Amino acid sequence: MGLHEPIHILLVDDRPENLLALEAVLESEQYNLVKATSGEEALRCLLKDEFALVVLDVQMPGMDGIETAKLIKAREKTKDIPIIFISANSKEAEHLFAGYSAGGIDYMVKPFIPQILKSKIEGFVQMYLTNKRLKTQSMLLHQKTQELEKMNSELIAAKEAAEIAANAKTEFLAMMSHEIRTPMNGVIGMIDLLMETELQNDQQEYADIIRRSADALVAVINDILDFTKLESGKMEVEEYPFDLVSCIKEVFSLFTVEVNRKNLELVYFLDEQLPPVLYGDMGRLRQVLINLVSNAVKFTDQGGVYVFASVKERSDNGLTVEFSVKDTGIGIDPAKVGRLFHPFSQLDSSMTRKYGGTGLGLAICKTLVNMMGGDIRVDTSGEQGVTFHFTMKLGFAKENELEGESSHDWEIPQQEPPTRRPVLVVDDHPINQKLMVNILDKLGLASDVAADGQQALDMVTANQDYDYIFMDLQMPVMDGLECTVRVREQLAGRSQPAIIAMTANVMEGIQPRCIEAGMNDYISKPVKISSVKQALLRHSPDHFPMQPGKDRINEA
């Protein structure tokens, strides 16, 4: 029954004249009055329709009102229908008790006063309508709750599926990083060794081309991995004191050959208000500068590339530093500026384009700058070239904090590695084994080789004289992390070697695992002679008092 349909009221009395009297009092378009002359007929009516109220005579032949009421209250469907008893008897206690015990809600004596009966009926009808509305709302609420629960379960399932997909993507990228970097390690490492030998001019040129091509491929791989880490939110800011001038000079040193070949100027200008030592993530700042300077050098054939750094805002907590990278190159069409800073976006995507690239560099820059509390924009209003401006929030640092705080600016002594005891190389790949043996041989060091973690553990247990162990992470039988833990346990209380991780897996989270396992340092593949030498010097017993697992991991 809807809320706007007539309301059914059941009138039960064995005398027709009493039913007519009740009908006359209650007649209304709002009500549908159903009449029954016996208890049995009343029960049959209740089976057919839904009633808001029953007006029931007490004294009837056959089944009286009390018995009828008990049967009404016994049925699940009709037990909540209000019953008003009407009787010719006076309101003696026994009659009242019998009526209320049978489930009656009210009791009236004949002859009744029409206005009182009518007002009581109206009150019970309003209660019925209110209850009806509540049931409808409750049903709607229950329906909405079920819909929300279904949506919530679907969202949870989608979230879990997304997390599984994200983890699968991360694992896939880690695996691909390992699978690509492992052969690249052999290519670049062997080229490095080849270029250390005496070569004819054309051989030197060929080797240089191979090396530059390999470096370009590694740069593309790094861009894709960096973008993936940023997209998944797994890139973290690592803050420490650093020298801004050293940071910029380090960036410039990467482009010396190309700048000299093009005969370009490469100059930086610093605001005098900038303190020499700042506090922030120099690695991320350097990455942004490398991307912007690389683009500037690539697109500039005449003139130069200029880097400016100035104080934009100063507060008690630190500085907002604005960096600008200006070039005198081909510039950017203002109509295409909106395509900048978007992943995989190329301003020239034609098949005849002159300049290569993944289209990820500026997208990575934007995300890194945002992580550092800044913003990046491009200015194409100059007569020549283009200028990229970006800001970063950096803190103050005392100059004496720089020394010994940063693992990124090691002061490497100009000397050969001080040990002559063999170095243990642990790697399952034959080419990488040969590469590391040759690199160490170039540095005047003998080496032992283990093909997996278990073999390395056996060798360390048998020979406790290793000062250094270069440990690959992904190996059969026993991986590098487990091997490191076992080595530390085996040599507990005795002289411990410096264990240096070398791996093709550069995904976020691998460095903390290396530290937790007890490693001292970390170099990523492709391995270079310089990074091996620096690691040896950094952890030599004379230069660096080694404490297993406590040194800061250094990403080479």
For each residue, the residues with C-beta under 8 A, 3 or more apart:
1: 5 7 8 49 50 132
2: 5
3: 129 132 133 136
4:
5: 1 2
6: 29 30 31 32
7: 1 30 31 32 52 125 128 129
8: 1 31 32 34 49 50 51 52
9: 26 31 32 33 34 51 52 53 54 55 121 125
10: 34 36 42 45 46 51 53 54 55
11: 19 22 23 26 33 34 35 36 55
12: 35 36 37 38 39 41 42 54 55 56 57 60 65 68
13: 18 19 22 37 57 60 86
14: 37 38 57 60 61
15: 18 19 57
16: 19 20 37
17: 20 21
18: 13 15 21 22 57 86 110
19: 11 13 15 16 22 23 35 37
20: 16 17 23 24
21: 17 18 24 25
22: 11 13 18 19 25 26 33 55 117
23: 11 19 20 26 27 33 35
24: 20 21 27
25: 21 22 114 117 118
26: 9 11 22 23 31 33 117 118 121
27: 23 24 31 33
28: 31
29: 6
30: 6 7 125
31: 6 7 8 9 26 27 28 125
32: 6 7 8 9
33: 9 11 22 23 26 27
34: 8 9 10 11 45 49 51
35: 11 12 19 23
36: 10 11 12 41 42 44 45
37: 12 13 14 16 19 41
38: 12 14 41 42 60 61 62 63
39: 12 42 43 60 62 63 64 65 67 68 71
40: 43 44 62 63
41: 12 36 37 38 44 45
42: 10 12 36 38 39 45 46 54 56 68 72
43: 39 40 46 47 68 71 72
44: 36 40 41 47 48
45: 10 34 36 41 42 48 49 51
46: 10 42 43 49 51 54 72 75 77 78 81
47: 43 44
48: 44 45
49: 1 8 34 45 46
50: 1 8
51: 8 9 10 34 45 46 54 78 81
52: 7 8 9 81 82 124 125 128 129
53: 9 10 81 82 83 84 121 124 125 128
54: 9 10 12 42 46 51 72 81 82 83 84
55: 9 10 11 12 22 84 86 121
56: 12 42 65 68 69 83 84 85 86 104
57: 12 13 14 15 18 60 65 85 86 87
58: 64 65 66 85 86 87 89 95 99
59: 64 65 87 88 89
60: 12 13 14 38 39 57 63 64 65 68
61: 14 38
62: 38 39 40
63: 38 39 40 60 67 68
64: 39 58 59 60 67 68
65: 12 39 56 57 58 59 60 68 69 85 87 99 102
66: 58 69 70 98 99 102
67: 39 63 64 70 71 102
68: 12 39 42 43 56 60 63 64 65 71 72
69: 56 65 66 72 73 83 85 99 102 103 104
70: 66 67 73 74 102 103
71: 39 43 67 68 74 75
72: 42 43 46 54 68 69 75 78 79 81 83 103
73: 69 70 78 79 83 102 103
74: 70 71 79
75: 46 71 72 78 79
76: 79
77: 46
78: 46 51 72 73 75 81
79: 72 73 74 75 76 103
80:
81: 46 51 52 53 54 72 78
82: 52 53 54 105 106 124 127 128
83: 53 54 56 69 72 73 102 103 104 105
84: 53 54 55 56 104 105 106 107 108 120 121 124
85: 56 57 58 65 69 99 104 106 107 108
86: 13 18 55 56 57 58 108 109 110 112
87: 57 58 59 65 95 99 107 108 109 110
88: 59 109 110
89: 58 59 92 95 109
90: 95 109
91: 95 96 107 109
92: 89 95 96
93: 96 97
94: 97 98
95: 58 87 89 90 91 92 98 99 107
96: 91 92 93 99 100 107
97: 93 94 100 101
98: 66 94 95 101 102
99: 58 65 66 69 85 87 95 96 102 104 107
100: 96 97 103 104 107
101: 97 98
102: 65 66 67 69 70 73 83 98 99
103: 69 70 72 73 79 83 100
104: 56 69 83 84 85 99 100 107
105: 82 83 84 124
106: 82 84 85 120
107: 84 85 87 91 95 96 99 100 104
108: 84 85 86 87 112 116 117 120
109: 86 87 88 89 90 91 112
110: 18 86 87 88
111:
112: 86 108 109 116 117
113: 116 117
114: 25 117 118
115: 118 119
116: 108 112 113 119 120
117: 22 25 26 108 112 113 114 120 121
118: 25 26 114 115 121 122
119: 115 116 122 123
120: 84 106 108 116 117 123 124
121: 9 26 53 55 84 117 118 124 125
122: 118 119 125 126
123: 119 120 126 127
124: 52 53 82 84 105 120 121 127 128
125: 7 9 30 31 52 53 121 122 128 129
126: 122 123 129 130
127: 82 123 124 130 131
128: 7 52 53 82 124 125 131 132
129: 3 7 52 125 126 132 133
130: 126 127 133 134
131: 127 128 134 135
132: 1 3 128 129 135 136
133: 3 129 130 136 137
134: 130 131 137 138
135: 131 132 138 139
136: 3 132 133 139 140
137: 133 134 140 141
138: 134 135 141 142
139: 135 136 142 143
140: 136 137 143 144
141: 137 138 144 145
142: 138 139 145 146
143: 139 140 146 147
144: 140 141 147 148
145: 141 142 148 149
146: 142 143 149 150
147: 143 144 150 151
148: 144 145 151 152
149: 145 146 152 153
150: 146 147 153 154
151: 147 148 154 155
152: 148 149 155 156
153: 149 150 156 157
154: 150 151 157 158
155: 151 152 158 159
156: 152 153 159 160
157: 153 154 160 161
158: 154 155 161 162
159: 155 156 162 163
160: 156 157 163 164
161: 157 158 164 165
162: 158 159 165 166
163: 159 160 166 167
164: 160 161 167 168
165: 161 162 168 169
166: 162 163 169 170 232
167: 163 164 170 171
168: 164 165 171 172
169: 165 166 172 173 228 232
170: 166 167 173 174 228 232 234 507
171: 167 168 174 175
172: 168 169 175 176
173: 169 170 176 177 224 225 228 507
174: 170 171 177 178 505 507
175: 171 172 178 179
176: 172 173 179 180
177: 173 174 180 181 221 225 504 505 506 507
178: 174 175 181 182 474 503 504 505
179: 175 176 182 183 504
180: 176 177 183 184 221 504
181: 177 178 184 185 218 221 504 506 524 525 526
182: 178 179 185 186 429 432 504 525
183: 179 180 186 187 431
184: 180 181 187 188 214 217 218 221 525 526
185: 181 182 188 189 431 432 435 504 525 526 527
186: 182 183 189 190 429 431 432 435
187: 183 184 190 191 210 214 526
188: 184 185 191 192 211 214 215 218 526 527 528
189: 185 186 192 193 432 435 436 438 439 526 527 528
190: 186 187 193 194 431 435 438
191: 187 188 194 195 207 210 211 214
192: 188 189 195 196 211 439 528 529
193: 189 190 196 197 435 438 439 442 529
194: 190 191 197 199 207
195: 191 192 199 204 207 208 211
196: 192 193 442 529
197: 193 194
198:
199: 194 195 203 204 207
200: 203 204
201: 204 205
202: 205 206
203: 199 200 206 207
204: 195 199 200 201 207 208
205: 201 202 208 209
206: 202 203 209 210
207: 191 194 195 199 203 204 210 211
208: 195 204 205 211 212
209: 205 206 212 213
210: 187 191 206 207 213 214
211: 188 191 192 195 207 208 214 215
212: 208 209 215 216
213: 209 210 216 217
214: 184 187 188 191 210 211 217 218 526
215: 188 211 212 218 219
216: 212 213 219 220
217: 184 213 214 220 221
218: 181 184 188 214 215 221 222 526
219: 215 216 222 223
220: 216 217 223 224 358
221: 177 180 181 184 217 218 224 225
222: 218 219 225 226 506
223: 219 220 226 227 358 360 361 364
224: 173 220 221 227 228 358 360
225: 173 177 221 222 228 229 506 507
226: 222 223 229 230 235 287 360 364
227: 223 224 230 231 343 360 363 364
228: 169 170 173 224 225 231 232
229: 225 226 232 234 235 507 508
230: 226 227 233 235 364 367 368
231: 227 228
232: 166 169 170 228 229
233: 230
234: 170 229 507 508 509
235: 226 229 230 367 368 371 508
236: 508
237: 281 284 371 372
238: 281 283
239: 279 280 281 395
240: 279 281 282 405 406 407 408
241: 277 278 279 397 398 401 402 405 406
242: 246 247 277 278 279 280 282 397 402 406 408 409
243: 246 247 276 277 402 409
244: 247 248 270 274 276 277 278 309
245: 248 249 270 276
246: 242 243 249 250 409
247: 242 243 244 250 251 282 285 286 289
248: 244 245 251 252 268 289 307 309
249: 245 246 252 253
250: 246 247 253 254 286
251: 247 248 254 255 286 289 290 293
252: 248 249 255 256 266 268 293
253: 249 250 256
254: 250 251 290
255: 251 252 258 259 266 293 294 297
256: 252 253 259 260 266
257: 260 261
258: 255 261 262 297
259: 255 256 262 264 265 266 297 305
260: 256 257 263
261: 257 258
262: 258 259 297 300 301 302
263: 260
264: 259 297 300 302 303 304 305
265: 259 303 304 305 306
266: 252 255 256 259 293 297 304 305
267: 304 305 306 307
268: 248 252 306 307 308 309
269: 306 307 308 309
270: 244 245 274 308 309 310
271: 274 309 310 311
272:
273: 310 311 314
274: 244 270 271 278 309 310 311 319 321
275: 278 319 396 397
276: 243 244 245 399
277: 241 242 243 244 397 398 399 401 402
278: 241 242 244 274 275 319 321 394 395 396 397
279: 239 240 241 242 318 394 395 396 397 401
280: 239 242 285 372 392 393 394 395
281: 237 238 239 240 284 285 372
282: 240 242 247 285 286 406 408
283: 238 286 287 408 555
284: 237 281 287 288 368 371 372
285: 247 280 281 282 288 289 372 392
286: 247 250 251 282 283 289 290
287: 226 283 284 290 291 364 365 368
288: 284 285 291 292 323 365 368 369 390
289: 247 248 251 285 286 292 293 307 323 325
290: 251 254 286 287 293 294
291: 287 288 294 295 361 362 364 365
292: 288 289 295 296 325 365 388 390
293: 251 252 255 266 289 290 296 297 305 307 325
294: 255 290 291 297 298 361
295: 291 292 298 299 361 362
296: 292 293 299 300 305 325 326 327 329 385
297: 255 258 259 262 264 266 293 294 300 305 327
298: 294 295 355 357
299: 295 296 327 329 330 355 385
300: 262 264 296 297 303 304 305 327 328 329 330 385
301: 262 329
302: 262 264 328
303: 264 265 300 327 328 329 384 385
304: 264 265 266 267 300 327 328
305: 259 264 265 266 267 293 296 297 300 325 326 327 328
306: 265 267 268 269 324 325 326 327
307: 248 267 268 269 289 293 323 324 325 326
308: 268 269 270 322 323 324 326
309: 244 248 268 269 270 271 274 321 322 323 324
310: 270 271 273 274 321 322 324
311: 271 273 274 314 319 320 321 322
312: 319 320 321 322 391
313: 319 320
314: 273 311 319 320
315: 318 319
316:
317: 395
318: 279 315 393 394 395 396
319: 274 275 278 311 312 313 314 315 393 394 395 396
320: 311 312 313 314 373 374 391 392 393 394
321: 274 278 309 310 311 312 391 392 393 394
322: 308 309 310 311 312 389 390 391
323: 288 289 307 308 309 389 390 391 392
324: 306 307 308 309 310 387 388 389
325: 289 292 293 296 305 306 307 387 388
326: 296 305 306 307 308 382 385 386 387 388
327: 296 297 299 300 303 304 305 306 385 386 387
328: 300 302 303 304 305 384 385
329: 296 299 300 301 303 384 385 386
330: 299 300 385
331: 380 382 384 385 386
332: 336 337 340 347 378 380 386
333: 336 337 347 380
334: 337 380
335:
336: 332 333 339 340 347
337: 332 333 334 340 378 380
338:
339: 336 342 345 347
340: 332 336 337 345 347 362 378
341: 345 362 363 365 366 376
342: 339 345 363
343: 227 359 360 363
344: 358 359 360 363
345: 339 340 341 342 359 362 363
346: 349 353 357 359
347: 332 333 336 339 340
348: 353 354 355
349: 346 353
350: 353
351:
352:
353: 346 348 349 350 356
354: 348
355: 298 299 348
356: 353
357: 298 346 361
358: 220 223 224 344 361
359: 343 344 345 346 363
360: 223 224 226 227 343 344 363 364
361: 223 291 294 295 357 358 364 365
362: 291 295 340 341 345 365 366
363: 227 341 342 343 344 345 359 360 366 367
364: 223 226 227 230 287 291 360 361 367 368
365: 287 288 291 292 341 361 362 368 369 376 390
366: 341 362 363 369 370 376
367: 230 235 363 364 370 371
368: 230 235 284 287 288 364 365 371 372
369: 288 365 366 372 374 375 376 390 391 392
370: 366 367 373 374 375
371: 235 237 284 367 368
372: 237 280 281 284 285 368 369 392 393 394
373: 320 370 392 393
374: 320 369 370 390 391 392 393
375: 369 370 390 391
376: 341 365 366 369 388 389 390 391
377: 388 389 390
378: 332 337 340 386 387 388 389
379: 382 386 387 388 389
380: 331 332 333 334 337 386
381:
382: 326 331 379 385 386 387
383:
384: 303 328 329 331
385: 296 299 300 303 326 327 328 329 330 331 382
386: 326 327 329 331 332 378 379 380 382
387: 324 325 326 327 378 379 382
388: 292 324 325 326 376 377 378 379
389: 322 323 324 376 377 378 379
390: 288 292 322 323 365 369 374 375 376 377
391: 312 320 321 322 323 369 374 375 376
392: 280 285 320 321 323 369 372 373 374
393: 280 318 319 320 321 372 373 374
394: 278 279 280 318 319 320 321 372
395: 239 278 279 280 317 318 319
396: 275 278 279 318 319
397: 241 242 275 277 278 279 401 402
398: 241 277 401
399: 276 277 402
400: 403
401: 241 277 279 397 398 405
402: 241 242 243 277 397 399 405 406 409
403: 400
404:
405: 240 241 401 402
406: 240 241 242 282 402 409
407: 240 410 551 552 553 554
408: 240 242 282 283 554
409: 242 243 246 402 406
410: 407 534 538 554
411:
412: 533 534 537 538
413: 537 543
414:
415: 418 537
416: 443 444
417: 443 444 445 533 536 537 540
418: 415 540 541 542 543
419: 423 445 467 468 536 540 541
420: 444 445 446
421: 446 465 466 467
422: 445 446 447 448 465 466
423: 419 440 445 446 447 448 466 467 468 469 470 536
424: 447 448 449 450 456 459 460 466 468 469 470 497
425: 433 436 437 440 447 448 449 450 470
426: 449 450 451 452 453 455 456 469 470 471 472 475 480 483
427: 432 433 436 449 451 470 472 475 502
428: 451 452 472 474 475 476
429: 182 186 432 433 472
430: 433 434
431: 183 185 186 190 434 435
432: 182 185 186 189 427 429 435 436 472 525 527
433: 425 427 429 430 436 437 449 451
434: 430 431 437 438
435: 185 186 189 190 193 431 432 438 439 527
436: 189 425 427 432 433 439 440 447 449 470 502 527 532
437: 425 433 434 440 441 447 449
438: 189 190 193 434 435 441 442
439: 189 192 193 435 436 442 443 527 529 532
440: 423 425 436 437 443 445 446 447 532
441: 437 438 444 445 446 447
442: 193 196 438 439 529
443: 416 417 439 440 529 532 533 536
444: 416 417 420 441
445: 417 419 420 422 423 440 441 536
446: 420 421 422 423 440 441
447: 422 423 424 425 436 437 440 441
448: 422 423 424 425 459 463 466
449: 424 425 426 427 433 436 437
450: 424 425 426 453 455 456 459
451: 426 427 428 433 455 475
452: 426 428 455 456 475 476 477 478
453: 426 450 456 457 471 475 477 478 479 480 482 483 486
454: 457 458 477 478 483
455: 426 450 451 452 458 459 477
456: 424 426 450 452 453 459 460 469 471 478 483 487
457: 453 454 460 461 478 483 486 487 490
458: 454 455 461 462
459: 424 448 450 455 456 462 463
460: 424 456 457 463 464 466 469 487 490 491 497
461: 457 458 464 490
462: 458 459
463: 448 459 460 466
464: 460 461 491 494 495
465: 421 422
466: 421 422 423 424 448 460 463 469 497
467: 419 421 423 497 498 540 541
468: 419 423 424 497 498 499 500 536 539
469: 423 424 426 456 460 466 487 497 498 499 500
470: 423 424 425 426 427 436 500 502 532
471: 426 453 456 480 483 484 499 500 501 502 519
472: 426 427 428 429 432 475 480 501 502 503
473: 479 480 481 501 502 503 505 510 514
474: 178 428 479 480 503 504 505
475: 426 427 428 451 452 453 472 478 479 480 483
476: 428 452
477: 452 453 454 455
478: 452 453 454 456 457 475 482 483 486
479: 453 473 474 475 482 483
480: 426 453 471 472 473 474 475 483 484 501 503 517
481: 473 484 485 513 514 517
482: 453 478 479 485 486 517
483: 426 453 454 456 457 471 475 478 479 480 486 487
484: 471 480 481 487 488 499 514 517 518 519
485: 481 482 488 489 517 518
486: 453 457 478 482 483 489 490
487: 456 457 460 469 483 484 490 491 497 499 518
488: 484 485 491 492 496 518 548 549
489: 485 486 492
490: 457 460 461 486 487
491: 460 464 487 488 494 495 496 497
492: 488 489
493:
494: 464 491
495: 464 491
496: 488 491 546 548
497: 424 460 466 467 468 469 487 491
498: 467 468 469 520 521 539 546 548 551
499: 468 469 471 484 487 518 519 520 521 548
500: 468 469 470 471 519 520 521 522 523 535 539
501: 471 472 473 480 514 519 521 522 523 553
502: 427 436 470 471 472 473 522 523 524 525 527
503: 178 472 473 474 480 506 510 522 524 525
504: 177 178 179 180 181 182 185 474 524 525
505: 174 177 178 473 474 510
506: 177 181 222 225 503 510 524 555
507: 170 173 174 177 225 229 234 510
508: 229 234 235 236
509: 234 512 513
510: 473 503 505 506 507 513 514 522
511: 514 515 522 553 555
512: 509 515 516
513: 481 509 510 516 517
514: 473 481 484 501 510 511 517 519 522 553
515: 511 512 518 519 549 553
516: 512 513 549
517: 480 481 482 484 485 513 514 549
518: 484 485 487 488 499 515 548 549
519: 471 484 499 500 501 514 515 522 549 553
520: 498 499 500 539 546 548 549 551 553
521: 498 499 500 501 535 538 539 551 553 554
522: 500 501 502 503 510 511 514 519 553 554 555 556
523: 500 501 502 527 531 532 535 554 555 556
524: 181 502 503 504 506 555 556
525: 181 182 184 185 432 502 503 504
526: 181 184 185 187 188 189 214 218
527: 185 188 189 432 435 436 439 502 523 531 532
528: 188 189 192 531 532 556
529: 192 193 196 439 442 443 532 533
530: 533 534
531: 523 527 528 534 535 556
532: 436 439 440 443 470 523 527 528 529 535 536
533: 412 417 443 529 530 536 537
534: 410 412 530 531 537 538 556
535: 500 521 523 531 532 538 539 554 556
536: 417 419 423 443 445 468 532 533 539 540
537: 412 413 415 417 533 534 540 543
538: 410 412 521 534 535 543 544 554
539: 468 498 500 520 521 535 536 543 544 546 551
540: 417 418 419 467 536 537 543 544
541: 418 419 467 544 545 546
542: 418
543: 413 418 537 538 539 540
544: 538 539 540 541 551
545: 541
546: 496 498 520 539 541 551
547: 550 551
548: 488 496 498 499 518 520
549: 488 515 516 517 518 519 520
550: 547
551: 407 498 520 521 539 544 546 547
552: 407
553: 407 501 511 514 515 519 520 521 522
554: 407 408 410 521 522 523 535 538
555: 283 506 511 522 523 524
556: 522 523 524 528 531 534 535
